[in-house]
Amino acid sequence: MSVEKIDTLIIGGGQAGIALSEHLGAQGVPHVVLERGRIAERWRSERWDSLVANGPAWHDRFPNREFTETGPDGFTPAHEIVAYLVGYAQQVGAPIREGVEVTSLTRQGELFIAETSAGTFEAKHVVAATGPFQRAIIPPLVPDDAGIAQLHSAHYKNPAQLPPGAVMVIGAGSSGVQIADELRKSGRRVYLSVGPHDRPPRRYRGRDFVWWLGALGMWDAKTVAPDMAHVTIAVSGAEGGHTVDFRNLAAAGITLVGRTTSYEAGVLRFADDIEQNIRQGDENYLSMLRAADEYVAAHKLDLPPEPEAHELAPLPACVTNPLAALDIKAANVTSIIWATGYGLDFGWLKLDAFDAAGNPRHQRGVAEVPGLYFLGLAWLSRRASPFIWGVWHDAAYIAHHIAARRQALAAE
């Protein structure tokens, strides 16, 4: 069987792979991008129908292309993000081969050997650019034979997809909150299981929260503790963007409960932590307002104060007197949406490149295995890393590293 030889092999044709292709092209590095599905496949097939980006269009984009349908202050729908990434790949001439799945990556001497559905590739450098949304996580809590429909938020499309009846949404980050609200508006009875989370303001003093993250240096934050990498963020770009307030969801008819801890004999049980979780989210919200106020004062900015933003309504009854358990049959709960995030899946990468927990060992995406790189992961170099504009900057660093390594190898 013939072997295709290439200097650099990029695995993944989403935003990370496209960004790196642009930078490698500028560096003159020969490369190929392999994508097992289509460009931006997860945006096509693993997002719900009404999804929009959680940041305004002016912010989360590549530097050399703007969104054309959505105005700069709007929130881009998924179909436009797909068109944007396809267009950007064409713009930079990214050599992407769609429908090619990498089944294994090994190392022979100084070279990497990639076995794929389209044959064998041999490369001096390999970049795993498969992103942070590799494996949908559904905790093994409710058995499949419980008589209730269960699906991850990655496979939820719209309310009509679910059987008639009430819905339990487990996980109150951006996905869980937006899906729960959509289901409630469709006429469903909805229960929302809320764990610890951050809850930033959508806008404050005339600026979007992504602007404040930049002004306050928060986009450049590094992980300093293992749990920082998995903080749930409750923020929404739906309906023009709004601050998530669980009080409003409760007032609209959604029943809030604590973390879902167990299931037995048709009964879901919840931790007694809903009030604590809401109050911690409130403190995150208020602390950001205080930091913004201090920034305005220190820099003498002409941004109008919003004292009303600091005022919070009383906690709803479902928080102060929460449910400890729910009989799903009595409550007519027929579906569970698991908005419980994602895990990594590098089963195809047959190299000693991971720690005991299965996380890649790297520094800013540069793996301990010479010539191997990771790109697009959450907190790869900083908080901004998994976002379109953040991954572009991480890709620049990795492209420079690859170019420098090529020069060093050539000199040897």
Buried (B, 14 or more C-beta within 10 A) or exposed (E): EEEBEBBBBBBBBBBBBBBBBBBBBEBEBBBBBBBBBBBBBBBBEBBBBBBBBBBBBBBBBBEEEEBEEBEEEBBBBBBBBBBBBBEBBEEBEBBBEEEBBBEEBEBEEEBBBBBBEEEEBBBBBBBBBBBBBBBBEBEEBBEEEBEBBBBBBBBBBEBEEBEEBBBBBBBBBBBBBBBBBBBBEEEBBBBBBBBBBBBBBBBBBEBBBBBBBBBBEBBEBEBEEEEEEEBBBBBBBBEEBBBBBBBBBBEEEBBBBBBBBEBEEBBBBBBEBBBEBBEBBBEBBBEBBEBBBEBBEEEEEEBEEBEEBEEEEEBBEBBEEBBEEBEBEEBEBBBBBBBBBBEBEBEBBEBEBBEEEEBBEBEBBBBEBEBBBBBBBBBBBBBBBBBBBBBBBBBBBBBEBBBEBBEEBEEE
